[in-house]
Amino acid sequence: MTGCEGGDNLREAAQPGAGEVTATVIVDAPAERVFAALTAWERQSDWIPFTTVRVVEGDGGEGSLVEAVTALGPAVLRDEMRVVQVDAPYEVRVVHCGKLLRGPGVLRCTPLARDRTQVVWHEWFHVPGGPAGRVAWPVLWPGSKFSLTQALRKFGRLVEQGRLP
């Protein structure tokens, strides 16, 4: 059984953790198109490096279970997330509820003038490793923010080129 099963485990995982990371990008496309691209879960593999994403349960909407597996050489990180709220075309909320990655996340699309959209990706991870993990987080955070920002920039380019969703 994973943390994605059972109400108490999901409620616990949904509490914000100490590891907070945010990335933002402006995409030259309307919010409806940007949101559709963000929630085309399997297509996230096109813009998140070394990662394969698939919907494990459901249709990708509220209640669905999405799995992202990141593999770099022999290192493999499995991220399970439950889609807990969809407010198209503005916001989707997930709860990372796997064994290692836990905590809430949100993807927001804010429409701007001239059919542009601001995308904000915000995560509040529970930092593993207790006090040692919390001490290590400030060292790990810049890499996390950089990676997330680079992925969102690639996402924006693919949407603008009409290659997503």
DSSP file (Angstrom, degrees, kcal/mol; ACC not computed):
  #  RESIDUE AA STRUCTURE BP1 BP2  ACC     N-H-->O    O-->H-N    N-H-->O    O-->H-N    TCO  KAPPA ALPHA  PHI   PSI    X-CA   Y-CA   Z-CA
    1    1 A M              0   0    0      0, 0.0     2,-0.2     0, 0.0     5,-0.0   0.000 360.0 360.0 360.0 134.8    0.0    0.0    0.0
    2    2 A T    >   -     0   0    0      1,-0.1     3,-1.5    96,-0.0    96,-0.1  -0.498 360.0-102.7 -97.6 171.8    1.3    3.5   -0.9
    3    3 A G  T 3  S+     0   0    0     94,-0.6    10,-0.2     1,-0.3    95,-0.2   0.603 116.5  72.1 -68.2 -10.4    0.6    6.8    0.8
    4    4 A C  T 3  S+     0   0    0     93,-0.3     2,-0.4     5,-0.1    -1,-0.3   0.591  88.2  72.8 -81.1  -9.9   -1.8    7.5   -2.0
    5    5 A E  S <  S+     0   0    0     -3,-1.5     4,-0.2    92,-0.2     5,-0.0  -0.842  85.7  33.5-104.5 141.3   -4.2    5.0   -0.7
    6    6 A G  S  > S-     0   0    0     -2,-0.4     4,-1.8     3,-0.1     5,-0.2   0.458  78.4-109.7  88.2 131.4   -6.2    5.6    2.4
    7    7 A G  H  > S+     0   0    0      1,-0.2     4,-2.6     2,-0.2     5,-0.2   0.864 112.5  52.0 -62.4 -42.4   -7.6    8.9    3.6
    8    8 A D  H  > S+     0   0    0      1,-0.2     4,-2.3     2,-0.2    -1,-0.2   0.917 110.1  48.8 -65.4 -42.6   -5.4    9.4    6.7
    9    9 A N  H  > S+     0   0    0     -4,-0.2     4,-2.3     1,-0.2    -1,-0.2   0.905 113.5  47.2 -62.3 -41.5   -2.2    8.9    4.6
   10   10 A L  H  X S+     0   0    0     -4,-1.8     4,-1.8     2,-0.2    -2,-0.2   0.905 111.1  51.0 -68.1 -41.1   -3.3   11.3    1.9
   11   11 A R  H  < S+     0   0    0     -4,-2.6     4,-0.4     2,-0.2    -2,-0.2   0.901 111.7  48.2 -62.2 -40.4   -4.4   14.0    4.5
   12   12 A E  H >< S+     0   0    0     -4,-2.3     3,-1.3     1,-0.2    -2,-0.2   0.928 112.1  48.2 -65.0 -45.1   -0.9   13.7    6.2
   13   13 A A  H 3< S+     0   0    0     -4,-2.3    83,-0.2     1,-0.2    -1,-0.2   0.797 102.7  64.8 -65.0 -28.2    0.9   14.0    2.8
   14   14 A A  T 3< S+     0   0    0     -4,-1.8    -1,-0.2    89,-0.2    -2,-0.2   0.598  78.5 100.8 -74.4 -10.5   -1.3   17.0    1.9
   15   15 A Q  S <  S-     0   0    0     -3,-1.3   109,-0.0    -4,-0.4   111,-0.0  -0.594  87.9-103.2 -75.0 134.1    0.2   19.1    4.8
   16   16 A P        -     0   0    0      0, 0.0   109,-0.2     0, 0.0     2,-0.1  -0.287  38.7-147.4 -58.5 138.1    2.9   21.5    3.5
   17   17 A G        -     0   0    0    107,-1.3   109,-0.3     2,-0.2   108,-0.1  -0.393  25.5-102.8 -98.1 179.8    6.4   20.4    4.2
   18   18 A A  S    S+     0   0    0     -2,-0.1     2,-1.1     1,-0.1   108,-0.2   0.680  99.8  84.3 -78.4 -19.6    9.6   22.4    4.9
   19   19 A G  E     +A  125   0A   0    106,-2.7   106,-3.1     2,-0.0     2,-0.4  -0.733  62.0 176.6 -89.9  99.2   11.0   21.9    1.4
   20   20 A E  E     +A  124   0A   0     -2,-1.1     2,-0.3   104,-0.3   104,-0.2  -0.876   5.9 170.3-110.0 133.1    9.4   24.7   -0.7
   21   21 A V  E     -A  123   0A   0    102,-2.3   102,-2.7    -2,-0.4     2,-0.4  -0.999   6.9-175.5-142.9 139.9   10.2   25.4   -4.3
   22   22 A T  E     -A  122   0A   0     -2,-0.3     2,-0.3   100,-0.2   100,-0.2  -0.992   2.5-177.3-135.4 140.5    8.5   27.7   -6.9
   23   23 A A  E     -A  121   0A   0     98,-2.3    98,-3.0    -2,-0.4     2,-0.3  -0.986   6.6-168.2-135.4 148.5    9.1   28.2  -10.6
   24   24 A T  E     +A  120   0A   0     -2,-0.3     2,-0.3    96,-0.2    96,-0.2  -0.985   8.5 172.1-138.2 145.0    7.4   30.7  -12.9
   25   25 A V  E     -A  119   0A   0     94,-2.0    94,-3.3    -2,-0.3     2,-0.5  -0.988  26.6-133.8-147.7 149.8    7.3   31.2  -16.7
   26   26 A I  E     -A  118   0A   0     -2,-0.3     2,-0.4    92,-0.2    92,-0.2  -0.929  24.4-161.7-103.4 128.0    5.3   33.4  -19.0
   27   27 A V  E     -A  117   0A   0     90,-3.2    90,-2.6    -2,-0.5     2,-2.1  -0.931  21.1-133.0-114.2 131.5    4.0   31.6  -22.0
   28   28 A D  S    S+     0   0    0     -2,-0.4    88,-0.2    88,-0.2    87,-0.1  -0.503  78.4  84.9 -81.6  72.1    2.8   33.3  -25.2
   29   29 A A  S    S-     0   0    0     -2,-2.1    -2,-0.2    88,-0.0   131,-0.1  -0.958  87.3 -85.2-163.8 153.6   -0.4   31.3  -25.4
   30   30 A P    >>  -     0   0    0      0, 0.0     4,-2.2     0, 0.0     3,-0.5  -0.300  40.5-113.8 -66.3 152.4   -3.9   31.6  -24.0
   31   31 A A  H 3> S+     0   0    0     85,-0.3     4,-3.1     1,-0.2     5,-0.3   0.839 113.6  58.9 -56.4 -38.2   -4.5   30.0  -20.5
   32   32 A E  H 3> S+     0   0    0      1,-0.2     4,-2.0     2,-0.2    -1,-0.2   0.915 110.0  42.7 -60.4 -42.8   -6.9   27.3  -21.9
   33   33 A R  H <> S+     0   0    0     -3,-0.5     4,-1.9     2,-0.2    -2,-0.2   0.900 115.4  49.0 -70.3 -41.0   -4.2   26.0  -24.2
   34   34 A V  H  X S+     0   0    0     -4,-2.2     4,-2.4     2,-0.2    -2,-0.2   0.927 112.1  48.6 -64.2 -45.3   -1.5   26.2  -21.5
   35   35 A F  H  X S+     0   0    0     -4,-3.1     4,-2.2     1,-0.2    -1,-0.2   0.912 109.3  52.5 -62.2 -43.1   -3.6   24.5  -18.9
   36   36 A A  H  < S+     0   0    0     -4,-2.0     4,-0.2    -5,-0.3    -1,-0.2   0.886 110.6  48.6 -60.4 -37.8   -4.5   21.7  -21.4
   37   37 A A  H >< S+     0   0    0     -4,-1.9     3,-0.9     1,-0.2    -2,-0.2   0.900 109.9  51.2 -69.0 -40.3   -0.8   21.2  -22.0
   38   38 A L  H 3< S+     0   0    0     -4,-2.4    -2,-0.2     1,-0.2    -1,-0.2   0.881 112.8  45.5 -62.7 -38.0    0.1   21.1  -18.2
   39   39 A T  T 3< S+     0   0    0     -4,-2.2     2,-1.7    -5,-0.2    -1,-0.2   0.328  80.0  99.8 -95.4   8.5   -2.6   18.5  -17.5
   40   40 A A    X>  -     0   0    0     -3,-0.9     3,-1.6    -4,-0.2     4,-0.5  -0.647  62.7-173.1 -83.5  77.0   -1.7   16.3  -20.5
   41   41 A W  G >4 S+     0   0    0     -2,-1.7     3,-1.8     1,-0.3     4,-0.3   0.818  72.6  51.5 -49.9 -49.0    0.2   14.2  -17.9
   42   42 A E  G >4 S+     0   0    0      1,-0.3     3,-1.2    -3,-0.2    11,-0.4   0.798 102.9  61.7 -62.8 -27.2    2.0   11.8  -20.2
   43   43 A R  G X4 S+     0   0    0     -3,-1.6     3,-2.2     1,-0.3     4,-0.4   0.622  80.2  83.0 -75.3 -11.8    3.3   14.7  -22.3
   44   44 A Q  G XX S+     0   0    0     -3,-1.8     4,-2.1    -4,-0.5     3,-1.3   0.788  77.7  71.3 -59.9 -24.1    5.2   16.0  -19.2
   45   45 A S  G <4 S+     0   0    0     -3,-1.2    -1,-0.3    -4,-0.3     6,-0.3   0.749  89.2  62.5 -60.9 -22.7    7.8   13.4  -20.3
   46   46 A D  G <4 S+     0   0    0     -3,-2.2    -1,-0.3     1,-0.2    -2,-0.2   0.730 118.2  22.5 -74.6 -22.8    8.5   15.8  -23.2
   47   47 A W  T <4 S+     0   0    0     -3,-1.3   108,-0.2    -4,-0.4   107,-0.2   0.496 105.1  78.0-127.8  -5.6    9.6   18.6  -21.0
   48   48 A I  S >< S-     0   0    0     -4,-2.1     3,-1.4     3,-0.2    -1,-0.1  -0.930  86.4-120.0-105.9 113.1   10.7   17.2  -17.7
   49   49 A P  T 3  S-     0   0    0      0, 0.0     3,-0.1     0, 0.0    -3,-0.1  -0.139  84.7  -1.3 -58.5 141.9   14.2   15.7  -18.2
   50   50 A F  T 3  S+     0   0    0      1,-0.2    21,-2.5    -5,-0.1     2,-0.4   0.653 105.8 123.5  61.1  19.7   14.8   11.9  -17.5
   51   51 A T  E <   -B   70   0A   0     -3,-1.4     2,-0.5    -6,-0.3    19,-0.2  -0.921  45.9-164.9-124.0 136.7   11.2   11.5  -16.5
   52   52 A T  E     -B   69   0A   0     17,-2.4    17,-2.8    -2,-0.4     2,-0.4  -0.978  15.9-166.2-115.2 127.8    8.4    9.3  -17.7
   53   53 A V  E     +B   68   0A   0     -2,-0.5     2,-0.3   -11,-0.4    15,-0.2  -0.917  12.5 165.1-118.5 139.4    4.9   10.2  -16.6
   54   54 A R  E     -B   67   0A   0     13,-2.4    13,-3.0    -2,-0.4     2,-0.6  -0.995  39.2-114.9-149.5 152.5    1.7    8.2  -16.8
   55   55 A V  E     -B   66   0A   0     -2,-0.3    11,-0.2    11,-0.2     3,-0.1  -0.798  28.7-179.1 -86.5 121.7   -1.8    8.1  -15.4
   56   56 A V  E     +     0   0A   0      9,-2.9     2,-0.3    -2,-0.6    10,-0.2   0.827  68.8  16.5 -91.6 -37.5   -2.1    5.0  -13.2
   57   57 A E  E    S+B   65   0A   0      8,-1.6     8,-1.7     0, 0.0     3,-0.4  -0.994 111.4   3.0-136.9 142.6   -5.8    5.5  -12.2
   58   58 A G  S    S-     0   0    0     -2,-0.3     5,-0.1     6,-0.2    -3,-0.1  -0.309  93.0 -64.7  86.0-166.4   -8.5    7.6  -13.5
   59   59 A D  S    S-     0   0    0      3,-0.2    -1,-0.2    -2,-0.1     3,-0.1   0.221  77.1 -89.8-109.5  11.2   -8.7    9.9  -16.6
   60   60 A G  S    S+     0   0    0     -3,-0.4     3,-0.1     1,-0.3    -2,-0.1   0.256 100.0 101.0  95.8 -11.4   -6.1   12.5  -15.4
   61   61 A G  S >  S-     0   0    0      1,-0.2     3,-2.3     4,-0.0    -1,-0.3  -0.048  86.1 -29.7 -89.8-164.0   -8.8   14.6  -13.6
   62   62 A E  T 3  S+     0   0    0      1,-0.3    -1,-0.2    -3,-0.1    22,-0.2  -0.194 131.7  20.6 -52.6 135.7   -9.7   14.9  -10.0
   63   63 A G  T 3  S+     0   0    0     20,-3.6    -1,-0.3     1,-0.3    21,-0.1   0.218  92.8 133.0  90.0 -13.7   -9.1   11.7   -8.1
   64   64 A S    <   -     0   0    0     -3,-2.3    19,-2.7    19,-0.1     2,-0.5  -0.302  52.1-135.2 -70.2 153.7   -6.6   10.4  -10.6
   65   65 A L  E     -BC  57  82A   0     -8,-1.7    -9,-2.9    17,-0.2    -8,-1.6  -0.960  21.7-168.9-110.2 123.8   -3.3    8.9   -9.6
   66   66 A V  E     -BC  55  81A   0     15,-3.2    15,-2.9    -2,-0.5     2,-0.5  -0.917   4.5-158.0-115.5 139.1   -0.3   10.0  -11.7
   67   67 A E  E     -BC  54  80A   0    -13,-3.0   -13,-2.4    -2,-0.4     2,-0.5  -0.968   6.3-171.9-120.2 130.2    3.1    8.5  -11.6
   68   68 A A  E     -BC  53  79A   0     11,-3.0    11,-3.1    -2,-0.5     2,-0.6  -0.986   5.5-167.2-119.0 123.4    6.3   10.2  -12.6
   69   69 A V  E     -BC  52  78A   0    -17,-2.8   -17,-2.4    -2,-0.5     2,-0.5  -0.950   1.1-167.1-114.4 118.6    9.5    8.0  -12.7
   70   70 A T  E     -BC  51  77A   0      7,-2.8     7,-3.1    -2,-0.6     2,-0.5  -0.913   7.8-176.1-106.2 125.9   12.8    9.9  -13.0
   71   71 A A  E     + C   0  76A   0    -21,-2.5     2,-0.4    -2,-0.5     5,-0.2  -0.984  14.0 171.8-128.5 125.5   15.8    7.8  -13.9
   72   72 A L  E >  S- C   0  75A   0      3,-2.6     3,-1.7    -2,-0.5    -2,-0.0  -0.899  71.0 -53.2-131.5 101.5   19.4    9.0  -14.2
   73   73 A G  T 3  S-     0   0    0     -2,-0.4    -1,-0.0     1,-0.3     0, 0.0  -0.489 122.2 -18.0  63.3-133.4   21.7    6.1  -14.6
   74   74 A P  T 3  S+     0   0    0      0, 0.0     2,-0.4     0, 0.0    -1,-0.3   0.626 117.3  98.5 -79.7 -11.4   21.0    3.6  -11.8
   75   75 A A  E <   -C   72   0A   0     -3,-1.7    -3,-2.6     2,-0.0     2,-0.4  -0.646  51.9-178.3 -81.8 127.3   19.2    6.1   -9.7
   76   76 A V  E     -C   71   0A   0     -2,-0.4     2,-0.5    -5,-0.2    -5,-0.2  -0.993  10.7-169.3-129.3 129.4   15.4    5.9  -10.0
   77   77 A L  E     -C   70   0A   0     -7,-3.1    -7,-2.8    -2,-0.4     2,-0.6  -0.978   7.2-159.8-120.3 121.1   12.9    8.2   -8.2
   78   78 A R  E     -C   69   0A   0     -2,-0.5     2,-0.6    -9,-0.2    23,-0.4  -0.892   7.4-170.3-103.8 121.7    9.2    7.3   -8.3
   79   79 A D  E     -C   68   0A   0    -11,-3.1   -11,-3.0    -2,-0.6     2,-0.4  -0.952   0.6-170.2-116.1 115.9    6.8   10.1   -7.6
   80   80 A E  E     -C   67   0A   0     -2,-0.6    17,-2.5    21,-0.3    18,-0.6  -0.888   9.0-180.0-104.4 135.3    3.2    9.3   -7.1
   81   81 A M  E     -CD  66  96A   0    -15,-2.9   -15,-3.2    -2,-0.4     2,-0.5  -0.998  21.0-144.8-139.3 139.4    0.7   12.1   -6.9
   82   82 A R  E     -CD  65  95A   0     13,-2.5    13,-2.0    -2,-0.4     2,-0.7  -0.858  21.6-130.7 -97.6 129.2   -3.1   12.2   -6.5
   83   83 A V  E     + D   0  94A   0    -19,-2.7   -20,-3.6    -2,-0.5    11,-0.3  -0.730  33.8 171.4 -79.1 114.7   -4.9   14.9   -8.4
   84   84 A V  E     +     0   0A   0      9,-2.2     2,-0.3    -2,-0.7    10,-0.2   0.653  58.4  16.4-105.3 -17.9   -7.1   16.5   -5.7
   85   85 A Q  E     - D   0  93A   0      8,-1.5     8,-2.9   -24,-0.0     2,-0.4  -0.944  53.0-171.6-158.1 135.0   -8.5   19.6   -7.4
   86   86 A V  E     + D   0  92A   0     -2,-0.3     2,-0.3     6,-0.2     6,-0.2  -0.988   8.5 171.8-127.9 122.3   -9.0   20.8  -11.0
   87   87 A D  E >>  - D   0  91A   0      4,-3.5     3,-2.6    -2,-0.4     4,-2.0  -0.699  42.5-124.7-125.3  75.8  -10.2   24.3  -11.7
   88   88 A A  T 34 S+     0   0    0      1,-0.3   -56,-0.1    -2,-0.3    -2,-0.1  -0.380  81.8   8.9 -67.8 141.0   -9.7   24.5  -15.5
   89   89 A P  T 34 S+     0   0    0      0, 0.0    -1,-0.3     0, 0.0   -54,-0.2  -0.795 132.2  45.1 -99.5  31.7   -8.1   26.5  -17.0
   90   90 A Y  T <4 S+     0   0    0     -3,-2.6    19,-3.5     1,-0.3     2,-0.3   0.827 108.1   7.5-105.9 -37.8   -6.6   28.1  -13.9
   91   91 A E  E  <  -DE  87 108A   0     -4,-2.0    -4,-3.5    17,-0.2     2,-0.4  -0.998  39.3-171.2-156.0 142.5   -5.3   25.6  -11.4
   92   92 A V  E     -DE  86 107A   0     15,-2.0    15,-2.5    -2,-0.3     2,-0.4  -0.997  16.7-159.9-132.2 133.3   -4.6   22.0  -10.7
   93   93 A R  E     +DE  85 106A   0     -8,-2.9    -9,-2.2    -2,-0.4    -8,-1.5  -0.919  11.2 179.4-114.8 138.8   -3.7   20.7   -7.2
   94   94 A V  E     -DE  83 105A   0     11,-2.5    11,-2.4    -2,-0.4     2,-0.5  -0.879  21.6-141.9-129.0 162.3   -1.9   17.5   -6.5
   95   95 A V  E     -DE  82 104A   0    -13,-2.0   -13,-2.5    -2,-0.3     2,-0.5  -0.978  16.5-140.7-125.1 117.5   -0.6   15.7   -3.4
   96   96 A H  E     +DE  81 103A   0      7,-3.4     7,-2.2    -2,-0.5   -15,-0.3  -0.666  32.7 166.7 -72.8 121.9    2.6   13.8   -3.7
   97   97 A C  E     + E   0 102A   0    -17,-2.5   -94,-0.6    -2,-0.5   -93,-0.3   0.036  24.4 117.8-135.5  27.2    1.9   10.7   -1.7
   98   98 A G  S    S-     0   0    0      3,-1.6   -19,-0.1   -18,-0.6    -2,-0.0  -0.069  79.5 -90.9 -82.9-169.6    4.6    8.2   -2.4
   99   99 A K  S    S+     0   0    0    -21,-0.2     3,-0.1     1,-0.1   -20,-0.1   0.870 119.8  18.2 -73.4 -37.0    7.1    6.7   -0.1
  100  100 A L  S    S+     0   0    0    -22,-0.4     2,-0.6     1,-0.2   -21,-0.1   0.864 119.8  55.9-102.7 -50.8    9.8    9.4   -0.6
  101  101 A L        +     0   0    0    -23,-0.4    -3,-1.6    24,-0.1     2,-0.3  -0.769  66.9 159.1 -91.5 120.3    8.2   12.4   -2.2
  102  102 A R  E     +E   97   0A   0     -2,-0.6    24,-3.0    24,-0.4    -5,-0.2  -0.992  20.1  73.0-140.2 144.5    5.3   13.7   -0.1
  103  103 A G  E    S-E   96   0A   0     -7,-2.2    -7,-3.4    -2,-0.3   -89,-0.2  -0.557  71.6 -65.6 134.9 163.9    3.5   17.1    0.1
  104  104 A P  E     -E   95   0A   0      0, 0.0    20,-2.4     0, 0.0     2,-0.3  -0.424  41.9-175.1 -81.8 155.5    1.1   19.3   -1.8
  105  105 A G  E     -EF  94 123A   0    -11,-2.4   -11,-2.5    18,-0.2     2,-0.4  -0.983   6.0-163.2-145.0 155.1    1.8   21.0   -5.1
  106  106 A V  E     -EF  93 122A   0     16,-2.6    16,-2.6    -2,-0.3     2,-0.5  -1.000   9.5-160.3-142.6 139.5   -0.1   23.4   -7.3
  107  107 A L  E     -EF  92 121A   0    -15,-2.5   -15,-2.0    -2,-0.4     2,-0.4  -0.987  21.3-169.5-115.8 120.4    0.2   24.5  -11.0
  108  108 A R  E     -EF  91 120A   0     12,-2.8    12,-2.2    -2,-0.5     2,-0.5  -0.915  13.7-163.0-117.3 139.0   -1.5   27.8  -11.6
  109  109 A C  E     - F   0 119A   0    -19,-3.5    10,-0.2    -2,-0.4    -2,-0.0  -0.981   8.0-171.4-117.4 119.2   -2.3   29.5  -15.0
  110  110 A T  E     - F   0 118A   0      8,-2.6     8,-2.7    -2,-0.5     2,-0.1  -0.949  22.3-130.0-113.3 116.5   -3.0   33.3  -14.8
  111  111 A P  E     - F   0 117A   0      0, 0.0     6,-0.2     0, 0.0     2,-0.2  -0.404  29.0-172.4 -65.2 138.2   -4.3   34.8  -18.0
  112  112 A L  E >>  - F   0 116A   0      4,-3.5     4,-0.7     1,-0.2     3,-0.5  -0.714  34.3 -69.7-120.9 173.9   -2.4   38.0  -19.0
  113  113 A A  G >4 S+     0   0    0     -2,-0.2     3,-0.7     1,-0.2    -1,-0.2  -0.203 113.1  26.4 -61.1 156.1   -3.0   40.6  -21.8
  114  114 A R  G 34 S-     0   0    0      1,-0.2    -1,-0.2    -3,-0.1     0, 0.0   0.851 132.6 -64.2  58.7  40.4   -2.4   39.6  -25.4
  115  115 A D  G <4 S+     0   0    0     -3,-0.5     2,-0.3     1,-0.2    -1,-0.2   0.848  96.9 139.8  54.5  39.9   -3.2   35.9  -24.9
  116  116 A R  E <<  - F   0 112A   0     -4,-0.7    -4,-3.5    -3,-0.7     2,-0.4  -0.789  35.9-155.2-107.4 157.4   -0.2   35.3  -22.6
  117  117 A T  E     -AF  27 111A   0    -90,-2.6   -90,-3.2    -2,-0.3     2,-0.5  -0.997  10.6-142.7-137.8 131.8   -0.3   33.2  -19.5
  118  118 A Q  E     -AF  26 110A   0     -8,-2.7    -8,-2.6    -2,-0.4     2,-0.5  -0.829  19.8-159.5 -89.6 127.3    1.8   33.2  -16.3
  119  119 A V  E     -AF  25 109A   0    -94,-3.3   -94,-2.0    -2,-0.5     2,-0.5  -0.936   7.8-172.8-108.7 128.1    2.5   29.6  -15.1
  120  120 A V  E     -AF  24 108A   0    -12,-2.2   -12,-2.8    -2,-0.5     2,-0.5  -0.988   4.5-168.8-120.9 126.3    3.5   29.1  -11.4
  121  121 A W  E     +AF  23 107A   0    -98,-3.0   -98,-2.3    -2,-0.5     2,-0.4  -0.971  13.8 177.8-114.3 118.5    4.5   25.7  -10.2
  122  122 A H  E     -AF  22 106A   0    -16,-2.6   -16,-2.6    -2,-0.5     2,-0.4  -0.984   5.9-178.9-129.8 131.6    4.8   25.5   -6.4
  123  123 A E  E     -AF  21 105A   0   -102,-2.7  -102,-2.3    -2,-0.4     2,-0.4  -0.967  16.9-164.9-129.7 144.5    5.6   22.5   -4.3
  124  124 A W  E     -A   20   0A   0    -20,-2.4  -107,-1.3    -2,-0.4  -104,-0.3  -0.763  25.2-170.2-125.7  83.1    5.9   22.1   -0.5
  125  125 A F  E     -A   19   0A   0   -106,-3.1  -106,-2.7    -2,-0.4     2,-0.6  -0.455  27.5-121.8 -79.8 145.8    7.8   18.8    0.0
  126  126 A H        -     0   0    0    -24,-3.0   -24,-0.4  -109,-0.3    -1,-0.1  -0.768  36.4-129.0 -76.3 122.6    8.2   16.9    3.3
  127  127 A V        -     0   0    0     -2,-0.6     3,-0.5   -26,-0.1     7,-0.2  -0.663  21.2-138.2 -81.9 119.1   12.0   16.8    3.5
  128  128 A P  S    S+     0   0    0      0, 0.0   -28,-0.0     0, 0.0    -1,-0.0  -0.293  77.5  52.5 -71.6 160.9   13.1   13.2    4.2
  129  129 A G  S >> S-     0   0    0      4,-0.1     3,-1.0     3,-0.1     4,-0.9   0.575  94.0-119.6  94.3  10.6   15.9   12.5    6.6
  130  130 A G  H 3> S-     0   0    0     -3,-0.5     4,-2.0     1,-0.2     3,-0.3  -0.242  83.4  -7.6  59.5-141.3   14.5   14.4    9.7
  131  131 A P  H 3> S+     0   0    0      0, 0.0     4,-2.0     0, 0.0    -1,-0.2   0.851 137.7  55.1 -58.8 -36.2   16.7   17.1   11.0
  132  132 A A  H <> S+     0   0    0     -3,-1.0     4,-2.1     1,-0.2    -2,-0.2   0.900 107.7  50.1 -64.5 -39.3   19.6   16.2    8.7
  133  133 A G  H  X S+     0   0    0     -4,-0.9     4,-1.6    -3,-0.3    -1,-0.2   0.897 109.2  50.6 -64.4 -40.6   17.3   16.5    5.7
  134  134 A R  H  < S+     0   0    0     -4,-2.0    -1,-0.2     1,-0.2    -2,-0.2   0.857 110.9  49.3 -66.6 -34.0   16.1   19.9    6.9
  135  135 A V  H  < S+     0   0    0     -4,-2.0     4,-0.3     1,-0.2    -1,-0.2   0.879 113.3  47.3 -69.8 -37.8   19.7   21.1    7.2
  136  136 A A  H >X S+     0   0    0     -4,-2.1     4,-1.8     1,-0.2     3,-1.3   0.743  91.6  83.1 -75.2 -23.6   20.6   19.8    3.7
  137  137 A W  H 3X S+     0   0    0     -4,-1.6     4,-3.2     1,-0.3    -1,-0.2   0.874  84.7  55.2 -53.6 -45.7   17.5   21.4    2.1
  138  138 A P  H 34 S+     0   0    0      0, 0.0    -1,-0.3     0, 0.0    -2,-0.1   0.803 110.9  47.4 -60.4 -25.1   19.1   24.9    1.6
  139  139 A V  H <4 S+     0   0    0     -3,-1.3     4,-0.4    -4,-0.3    -2,-0.2   0.866 118.3  40.0 -78.8 -37.8   21.9   23.2   -0.3
  140  140 A L  H >X S+     0   0    0     -4,-1.8     4,-1.8     1,-0.2     3,-0.6   0.803  99.6  76.8 -79.5 -30.8   19.6   21.1   -2.4
  141  141 A W  H 3X S+     0   0    0     -4,-3.2     4,-2.9     1,-0.2     5,-0.3   0.864  88.1  54.5 -54.2 -47.6   17.0   23.8   -3.0
  142  142 A P  H 3> S+     0   0    0      0, 0.0     4,-2.5     0, 0.0    -1,-0.2   0.897 110.3  48.2 -58.0 -38.2   18.9   25.9   -5.6
  143  143 A G  H <> S+     0   0    0     -3,-0.6     4,-2.5    -4,-0.4    -2,-0.2   0.894 111.9  49.7 -65.7 -39.5   19.3   22.8   -7.8
  144  144 A S  H  X S+     0   0    0     -4,-1.8     4,-2.5     2,-0.2     5,-0.2   0.932 113.1  45.9 -63.7 -46.0   15.6   22.0   -7.4
  145  145 A K  H  X S+     0   0    0     -4,-2.9     4,-2.6     2,-0.2     5,-0.2   0.911 113.1  49.9 -64.3 -43.2   14.5   25.5   -8.3
  146  146 A F  H  X S+     0   0    0     -4,-2.5     4,-2.7    -5,-0.3     5,-0.2   0.939 112.7  46.5 -60.8 -47.9   16.9   25.6  -11.3
  147  147 A S  H  X S+     0   0    0     -4,-2.5     4,-2.3     1,-0.2    -2,-0.2   0.914 113.8  47.8 -62.1 -44.2   15.6   22.2  -12.6
  148  148 A L  H  X S+     0   0    0     -4,-2.5     4,-2.3     2,-0.2    -1,-0.2   0.909 112.9  48.5 -63.8 -42.9   12.0   23.2  -12.2
  149  149 A T  H  X S+     0   0    0     -4,-2.6     4,-2.3     2,-0.2    -2,-0.2   0.915 111.4  49.8 -64.3 -43.8   12.5   26.5  -13.9
  150  150 A Q  H  X S+     0   0    0     -4,-2.7     4,-2.2     1,-0.2    -2,-0.2   0.910 110.8  50.2 -62.3 -42.0   14.4   24.9  -16.8
  151  151 A A  H  X S+     0   0    0     -4,-2.3     4,-2.5     1,-0.2    -1,-0.2   0.923 111.0  48.6 -62.7 -43.9   11.6   22.4  -17.2
  152  152 A L  H  X S+     0   0    0     -4,-2.3     4,-2.7     2,-0.2    -1,-0.2   0.877 108.9  53.4 -65.3 -36.8    9.0   25.1  -17.3
  153  153 A R  H  X S+     0   0    0     -4,-2.3     4,-2.2     2,-0.2    -1,-0.2   0.926 110.5  46.9 -62.6 -43.6   10.9   27.1  -19.8
  154  154 A K  H  X S+     0   0    0     -4,-2.2     4,-2.4     2,-0.2    -2,-0.2   0.918 110.7  53.1 -63.2 -42.3   11.1   24.1  -22.1
  155  155 A F  H  X S+     0   0    0     -4,-2.5     4,-2.4  -108,-0.2    -2,-0.2   0.944 108.5  50.0 -55.0 -50.2    7.3   23.6  -21.5
  156  156 A G  H  X S+     0   0    0     -4,-2.7     4,-2.7     1,-0.2    -1,-0.2   0.908 109.9  50.0 -57.5 -44.9    6.6   27.2  -22.5
  157  157 A R  H  X S+     0   0    0     -4,-2.2     4,-2.0     1,-0.2    -1,-0.2   0.912 110.6  49.8 -61.1 -43.1    8.7   26.8  -25.7
  158  158 A L  H  <>S+     0   0    0     -4,-2.4     5,-2.5     2,-0.2     6,-0.9   0.887 112.4  47.2 -65.4 -38.7    6.9   23.6  -26.7
  159  159 A V  H ><5S+     0   0    0     -4,-2.4     3,-1.6     4,-0.2    -2,-0.2   0.942 111.9  50.1 -66.3 -46.6    3.4   25.2  -26.1
  160  160 A E  H 3<5S+     0   0    0     -4,-2.7    -2,-0.2     1,-0.3    -1,-0.2   0.832 109.7  51.5 -61.8 -32.5    4.4   28.3  -28.1
  161  161 A Q  T 3<5S-     0   0    0     -4,-2.0    -1,-0.3    -5,-0.2    -2,-0.2   0.500 115.8-116.1 -81.2  -4.5    5.7   26.1  -31.0
  162  162 A G  T < 5S+     0   0    0     -3,-1.6    -3,-0.2    -4,-0.3    -2,-0.1   0.662  84.1 120.0  78.1  15.7    2.3   24.3  -31.0
  163  163 A R      < +     0   0    0     -5,-2.5    -4,-0.2    -6,-0.2    -5,-0.1   0.547  56.3  91.5 -91.0  -8.6    4.1   21.0  -30.0
  164  164 A L              0   0    0     -6,-0.9  -127,-0.2     1,-0.2    -2,-0.1  -0.968 360.0 360.0-130.0 148.4    2.0   20.7  -26.8
  165  165 A P              0   0    0      0, 0.0    -1,-0.2     0, 0.0    -2,-0.1  -0.985 360.0 360.0 -77.5 360.0   -0.5   19.4  -25.9
